[in-house]
Amino acid sequence: MRILPETPADIDAIFALTQAAFADHPHSEQTEGYINDALRRAGALTLSLVAHEDGRQVGHAAFSPVTIGDGSADWYGLGPVAVLPDMQGRGVGAALIREGLARLRALGAAGCVVMGDPAYYRRFGFETRPDLRYPGVPPEYFMALVYTQPASGDVAYHEAFAARAPQQGGAA
C-alpha cells in the first residue's frame, strides 16, 4: 500500500470510496463525500491523503483547519477518514491517520482534534481534554492530540462540514 497526496485524478474515486465507506454507518448522514468536495473547493484541505493498493484508491483521510475559542492557531481537524468496505479492518485507515498526523507535525501544527470512537482514536495519541469542547457532542467522543501548543475553548470545523448532497430537481 502506498499513501500519497491527492491528485486531480483521485477526486472521483475519493468521493465514491467515501460515500461507500459511510453508506451503512449509523451516525452518518452520508454527507462525507460532499464535505471533502466542499473543503477542496474552499481551499481548506490542508492534507488530503489517498491510500493506493493494487492500482486502486482504497482509502482517504482529510485534515483541515479548525478554529478554537481562545484564538489558538495551527490547529487542525481529522476527518473524514474513509476506507472501502472490502478493505476495512486491514489497517488502511490507521496507516492514513499515522501518515497524516506525522505530516501535520512536520508542518508545525499545534495540535489536531477528532470526533469519533475513543477506543479507536486513542491508539494515535488522541485524548479527551476538558478544556476543548465541541458543542452538542458527548465529550468522550471529541478528542485532541497536542503537538506544541495546548488550546482551550469551543472548537469549530470549517463551514464545509455543513455540506449536503445537491438537491435533485423534479417535476411537481
N, C-alpha and C positions, 0 to 999 in steps of 0.2 A: 504494500500500500504506500502511495505517495501522497503527501499533503502539500498543496500548492496554493498560492493566492488565486482567487477567482480571476478568470479572463472573460472577455465578452462571449466566447464560445461556450462557457459554462452556465450562462444565465438561465436558459430554458430548462436545463437539467436540474439546476438548483431549485427552481420553482417546483418542478414536478416531484423531485425527491422529497422536498419539504412538505408539500401537500400530502404525499403518500405516507410520510412518517407520522403525521398528525391526524390522519383520517379517522382513526378509531380511538384517539386519545380522549379520555373522559373529561379533561379540563381544557380542551381546545375548542375554539370557535372556528377552526380551520381558516384562520387568517394569517398564519405564519409566513406562507409564501408571499402574500401581499405586503406584509411588514418588511420582508427582505427587499422587495422591489421598491417600496416607498423609501426605505433607508438609502438604497442605491441612488434613486432619483434625487434625494436631498443632499447627496454627497456626505452622508453620515455613517457610512460603513468604514470604520477605522481599519478593521480587519475582516476579510471575508475569505475563509479558507475552505478548500474543497479537498475531500479525500477521493483519490482515484485508485481503482483496483480493477485489474483485468480489462482495461480500456473503457471503463465507465465511471461516472461520478456516483459515489455511494454514500457520501456524507457531506455535510456543510455545517460550519459554525460562523456566526456573525458576532462581532464586537462593535459597539457603538458608544459614543459619549453619553454620559448621564449628567444631570445637574444635582447638586447636593445643597440642602438648605443653608449650610454655613458658608457657601460660596467656594468650597474646595474645588480646585481644578485638577484636570488629568485623571478623572475617574471614568470608568467605562462599565458598560453592562454587557454581560454574556447572554447571547440568545438572539434569535432562535438557534438551537442546535438540532439538526435533523440527520437521521440515518435511514436509508432504505429499509423497509420492514424485513426483507430477507437477509439483511446484514446486521441487524440489531443483535446485541449480546456478544459481539465478536471484537469489541474493543475499538471500533471505529470512532464512536463519539468521544471516548476517553482520549484517544490519540489527538483528535481535533482540539479538544479542550486544552490538553497539556501543551500542544504546539502554540495555540493561540495565547495562552497565559504567558508562555516564555517570550513570545514576540511582543506582547504588551509590556512586559517588564523591560525588555530591551529598548522599547520606545520611550521609556521613562514614566510609565503610568504610575500614579499614586496608589491606585487600587482598582478593584473590579467587584461588581455586585452581580448576583444571580438570584432568580426566583425559581425554586424547584425543590425537588426531593432532597431533604437534608442527608439521608443515607447515601445518596449518590454523590452529591457535590462536596461533602466533607472530605472525601478522599483527595481532592485537589487543593485542600487548604482553606476552603471557604468555611466560615463560621458565622453563627448568629451574633450580631453586635447590637446591643440595645440602643446604642447611640445613632444607628442608621435605621430608618424606617421606610417602608413602602406602604402608604395608606391603603387600607382595605384588604391587606393580605396578612394572614396569621404570621406573626414574627418568626416562627420557626422555619418558614418556607422562604424567607428573604435573608440572604447571607452575603458576606463580604470577605474579600481577600485583600488585606492591606499590604502594599509593597513598600511605600516610602512615607506616606502622609495619612494618618488617620483623618476621618471626617465625621461630621455629625449632622443630623437633621433628616428631613424627608428627602427621599430620592425621587427624581422624575426621569423617566426614559424619554427619548426623542419622540416628538409628536407623530412620527411614522408608525409608532406602535398602536395608533388608533386606526390604522389602515384596515379596510374591509374589501371584500370582493366587489367588483363593479356591478352595478345594478343591471339586470337583464331587462331589455325592453320587450314589450309585447303588446298585442292588440288588446284593447279593453272592451 
